[in-house]
Amino acid sequence: MPGFVEKPEPIQVPGLVHLHTGKVRELYQNADGDLVMVASDRTSTFDWVLPTEIPDKGRILTQLSLWWFDQIADLVPHHVLSSDLPPGAPADWEGRTLVCKSLRMVPVECVARGYLTGSGLAEYNETRTVCGLALPEGLVDGSELPAPIFTPATKAAVGEHDENVSYEEVARQVGADTAAQLRQATLAVYSRARDIARERGIILADTKFEFGFDGDTLVIADEVLTPDSSRFWPADQWQPGRAQASFDKQFVRDWLTSPASGWDRKGEQPPPPLPEEIVAASRAKYVEAYERLTGTSWS
């Protein structure tokens, strides 16, 4: 059963109550009822949380999310209250910790796709649709879609797959008004981010968001527009009809599925530790994505 190869013990901090260990984040609550999100250096792929960490990954993704929150602030409010280190927290939490509003979360992964790949491609090849939306004939892996589409999914537990669902199913689950708000916000943020990334020579193929409500106000939450929640492709290497070069966990996936790893993805054994060269190459990709998108050097 996929999940954690080695599930970590959460750090106990005075004044914080540990709520949840996620694939890559630890979630706490402070005395004011705010959430404290700590991004680890863990990495997950093929529904496994791997035993090897990628140095600086948590800080890079946290700082990139903060940068993106600023870029989209006029489109939808976000949940971040502070990035200051909570009193008594370990020094290692610096730069990877966000204090956030506690929201009434919507149980939907809000996915926007501007290009066809991944699970969307698999569905298209069978039915010429993605989440019930009809698409033109002749599309291949990496094809740009005529317009961005909203392709939601249900949220899954650790070790299980998210399941793509239709817009109509989302409306049935959360209500027509909320579904409409989710679709509008998802596509607006995707379109803004796609244009910003394009100016920097990067294609934003698809991305996923999480939203919650602060009273009656829809708020974007969790991480946004990072290589862990998005597919970023170098624009100068884009070539429809094949798998694209990317800024995500491709080095890790490729090694795990190669003979060098000795791992059977369809077997029952967990994945092995990652070699140093794969860890270094993965970290370099995260750094490159941060630097190209933000225009600032990582230090």
PyMOL commands that set and color helices and strands:
alter all, ss='L'
color gray80, all
select helices_A, chain A and resi 57-71+91-93+118-127+167-174+176-199+235-237+250-256+259-261+276-294
alter helices_A, ss='H'
color red, helices_A
select strands_A, chain A and resi 17-21+25-29+35-39+44-45+48-49+80-82+97-100+104-105+108-115+129-130+133-134+144-150+153-154+163-164+202-214+217-221+230-234
alter strands_A, ss='S'
color yellow, strands_A
deselect
rebuild
show_as cartoon
